[in-house]
Amino acid sequence: MKKLSWFNKIIYGFNIILIVLTIVAYFLPFLAPKAFPLLSVLTLILPLFLILNGLFFLYWLLQLKRQLIFSGIILLLGITFINKFYKFSSTDLPKVEKDFTVMSYNVRLFNLFEWIDDKNVGNDILSFINEKNPDIICIQEYSENAKIDLRVYKYKAVFIEGDKIKTGQAIFSKFPIFNQGNLHLLQDGNNIIYADIKKGKDTLRVYNMHLQSIKISPDVNEISNNVETIDKKKSQMVFGRIRDAFKRQEFQMEIFVNHKKECNYPLIICGDMNNSAFSYIYRNIKGDLNDCFEEAGKGFGQTYNFKYYPARIDYIFTDKRIKVKNFKSFNKFEKSDHFPIMTRLAFE
């Protein structure tokens, strides 16, 4: 430290602060949000911490300073987190007859209230679904009022709630659904539904979930660092909203985890979790299942149209008895605030 210039001492100070915050973020997936609600916000920006640690590492490396050791250790400890954020290579195994495809998509009511200035959004989404032709599709924020014709799917499990704005979750399947239900979450617009599906000799349960939103605008106006928009009261309101959302998500997650314990079928879990892959919510919902992006995806796997940041908050998890052969996030298809994701699977 004595051999550092005054400038490098300041840089090193920021480096130490970042290292401490990163270590705290590493532990947060194991800590319930209701116990540390404000600290849980750090899980949303853990990828940024990893990137900054990488920059600090390069900075000290170029100067041949031993301070690089600390950022290097942090990056090594976080290697498993990096795979949840970015995949350098993908898997695309050959397609065979027994394969089947699953899509998950938050359609935002098929643009029923014209958030996007385009009256053809609903039909464009339908055309996209028909083109990709998934065998099973889980839709969040589904609306029957949009009158989107999905009759190509012979079997469906649809649960709609609300008096004025009727919205809900839906599972459409080309394979027979012999049982279905929902977990009756208390929050409006949120629910977890399921369908037991028979595919040939195989039986599986598909869950479709939409957990509590943290209600952050895709254009990041609410969390802008622009001096003109900084407002302490507003910032407190945003963080308070995130804190409360994480608490509600934990409650919803506990309902789900208790419910899935009663199921002996191989599981597929789809949906909009409204939380990062570094969170307590993600860790407990995923359990010992495979994250299809980690198994076969590539790049950032962005699922939410958040400006400047490749957020991944929509997931498909599969039972280990099911092989993940391919995974894609269609982040160029901007017809909702979310992007559709799709995986190709096969029973082992």
Secondary structure, DSSP 8 states (H G I E B T S, - for coil): -TTS-HHHHHHHHHHHHHHHHHHHHHHGGGS-TTTSTTGGGGGGGHHHHHHHHHHHHHHHHHTT-TTHHHHHHHHHHTHHHHHHH-BSS-------TT-EEEEEEE-GGGGTT-SSS-TTHHHHHHHHHHHH--SEEEEEEE-GGG----TT-SEEEEEEE-SSS-EEEEEEESS-EEEEEE---SSTT-EEEEEEEEETTEEEEEEEEE-------TT-GGG---GGG--HHHHHHHHHHHHHHHHHHHHHHHHHHHHHTT--S-EEEEEE--S-TTSHHHHHHHTTSEEHHHHH--BT---B--TTS----EEEEE-TTEEEEEEEE-TT--SSSB--EEEEEEE-
